[in-house]
């Protein structure tokens, strides 16, 4: 019997599409450069891991590309705006909270700065009983240790828990530990995915 539902954050609860964000603000050439220079770097991963700060990451990006200082600083000062609610998932989350019967958690690879920003900005985070973020724990999904951190901190039993994530490797890792899982490739079908697993979400 499922007692806990655990949500990833990026592309499950909040949109995170840096290519679209960059494409809407910059030329194709600059957008391609900025994606490679910021989002597709080891430093971005280390920000998720919590081993470097945003200021340190920016300094590294500037050292590599001093001629692009203006747009690098611009993006690093504005990228929090990429994270916007996925209304269909947030509605399901709120409905699950209202109807009761499940304890709700989150488990996400995310920077400390982003996490602080979204927790303050979005009211729906108040429905969670707790959660684990990578930058606080200095570990990343799909490392099994971050799942065990959730288990230990909140006394979660994997076989009584459903984990929802948009990344296949994270889902595979959770399944090996014993979690029921949903690999969410399209947030608009989460309701259907839950129903297929015999969950009833009352509006």
C-alpha positions in Angstrom: 0.0 0.0 0.0 1.4 3.4 -1.0 1.6 5.9 1.8 4.2 8.4 0.5 4.4 10.2 -2.8 7.8 11.8 -3.7 8.1 14.4 -6.4 11.1 15.5 -8.4 11.1 19.3 -8.9 12.6 20.2 -12.3 10.2 19.4 -15.2 7.8 17.7 -12.8 6.6 20.5 -10.6 8.5 23.4 -12.2 9.4 23.9 -15.9 13.2 23.9 -16.5 14.0 24.5 -20.2 17.1 26.6 -20.6 17.3 26.2 -24.4 13.8 27.7 -24.8 14.6 30.5 -22.3 17.8 31.3 -24.2 16.2 31.0 -27.6 13.6 33.6 -26.6 16.1 36.1 -25.4 19.2 35.8 -27.6 20.3 35.2 -31.2 20.7 31.5 -32.2 24.5 31.9 -32.0 24.5 33.4 -28.5 21.8 31.0 -27.3 23.9 28.0 -28.4 27.0 29.5 -26.8 25.3 30.3 -23.5 23.8 26.8 -23.2 27.2 25.2 -23.7 29.0 27.7 -21.5 26.6 27.6 -18.6 24.1 24.8 -18.5 26.1 22.0 -20.2 29.1 22.2 -17.9 30.7 20.3 -15.1 30.2 23.5 -13.0 26.4 23.3 -13.4 26.5 19.7 -12.0 28.7 20.9 -9.1 26.2 23.6 -8.4 23.6 20.9 -8.1 26.0 18.9 -5.8 26.5 22.0 -3.7 30.3 21.9 -4.0 30.7 25.4 -5.6 28.8 28.7 -5.3 27.1 30.6 -8.2 29.8 33.3 -7.8 32.5 30.7 -8.2 30.8 29.2 -11.2 30.4 32.6 -12.8 34.1 33.4 -12.3 35.0 30.1 -14.1 32.7 30.9 -17.0 34.2 34.4 -17.3 37.7 33.1 -17.2 36.9 30.8 -20.1 35.0 33.4 -22.1 36.0 36.9 -21.1 34.7 38.4 -24.3 31.2 37.2 -23.4 31.2 38.8 -19.9 28.0 40.9 -20.4 25.7 38.1 -21.5 27.2 35.5 -19.1 26.6 37.9 -16.2 23.1 38.6 -17.5 22.1 34.9 -17.7 23.6 34.0 -14.3 21.7 36.9 -12.8 18.3 35.9 -14.3 18.2 32.2 -14.8 16.0 31.6 -11.7 13.2 32.9 -13.9 13.3 29.7 -16.0 11.6 27.9 -13.1 7.8 28.4 -13.5 5.1 26.1 -12.2 3.7 23.2 -14.2 0.1 23.9 -13.4 -1.2 20.4 -14.1 1.2 18.8 -11.7 0.8 21.5 -9.1 -3.0 21.0 -9.2 -2.6 17.2 -8.7 -0.2 17.9 -5.8 -2.7 20.2 -4.1 -5.5 17.8 -4.7 -3.5 14.9 -3.1 -2.8 17.2 -0.1 -6.5 18.2 0.2 -7.8 14.6 0.0 -5.3 13.3 2.5 -4.1 9.7 2.8 -0.6 10.3 1.5 2.5 12.0 2.9 4.2 14.2 0.3 7.9 14.7 -0.2 10.3 16.1 -2.8 13.7 14.7 -3.9 15.6 16.9 -6.4 18.9 17.7 -7.9 19.0 21.5 -7.5 21.2 24.4 -6.6 20.9 26.0 -3.1 20.1 29.4 -4.5 17.4 28.1 -6.8 15.9 26.0 -4.0 15.8 29.0 -1.6 14.2 31.1 -4.3 11.4 28.7 -5.3 10.6 27.7 -1.7 10.0 31.4 -0.9 8.1 32.1 -4.1 5.7 29.2 -4.5 3.1 28.5 -1.9 2.5 24.9 -3.0 5.8 23.8 -1.3 4.0 24.2 2.0 2.0 21.0 1.3 5.1 18.9 1.6 6.1 17.2 4.8 9.7 17.6 3.9 12.2 16.8 1.2 15.8 16.3 0.1 17.8 18.5 -2.2 21.1 17.6 -3.6 23.0 20.7 -2.9 22.3 20.5 0.8 23.3 16.8 1.0 26.3 17.1 -1.3 25.1 14.1 -3.4 23.1 13.7 -6.6 20.5 11.4 -8.0 20.9 8.7 -9.3 23.5 7.9 -6.5 21.7 5.5 -4.2 22.9 7.4 -1.1 20.5 10.4 -1.8 17.5 8.0 -1.8 18.7 6.4 1.4 19.1 9.9 2.9 15.3 10.4 2.3 14.6 7.0 3.7 16.6 7.7 6.9 15.5 11.3 7.5 11.8 10.7 7.1 11.5 7.0 8.0 10.2 6.3 4.5 9.7 2.6 3.5 10.5 2.4 -0.2 7.8 -0.3 -0.9 5.2 2.1 0.6 6.4 5.0 -1.6 5.8 6.3 -5.1 8.6 8.3 -6.7 7.9 10.6 -9.7 10.8 11.9 -11.8 11.4 13.0 -15.4 14.8 11.3 -15.8 15.0 7.6 -16.6 18.2 6.9 -14.8 16.8 8.4 -11.6 13.7 6.2 -11.9 15.8 3.1 -12.5 17.9 3.8 -9.4 14.8 4.4 -7.2 13.2 1.2 -8.5 16.3 -0.9 -7.6 15.9 0.3 -4.0 12.2 -0.7 -3.9 10.3 2.4 -4.7 7.2 2.3 -7.0 7.9 4.7 -9.8 6.5 6.9 -12.5 8.8 8.1 -15.3 7.1 11.3 -16.2 8.0 12.3 -19.7 4.9 14.5 -20.1 3.5 16.3 -17.0 0.1 16.6 -18.6 -0.4 12.9 -18.3 0.5 12.5 -14.6 -3.2 12.1 -13.8 -3.4 9.2 -16.2 -0.2 7.7 -14.9 -1.5 7.8 -11.4 -4.8 6.2 -12.4 -3.0 3.4 -14.1 -1.3 2.6 -10.8 -4.7 2.6 -9.1 -4.4 6.1 -7.6 -7.6 8.2 -7.4 -6.9 11.9 -7.3 -10.1 13.8 -6.4 -10.4 17.4 -7.7 
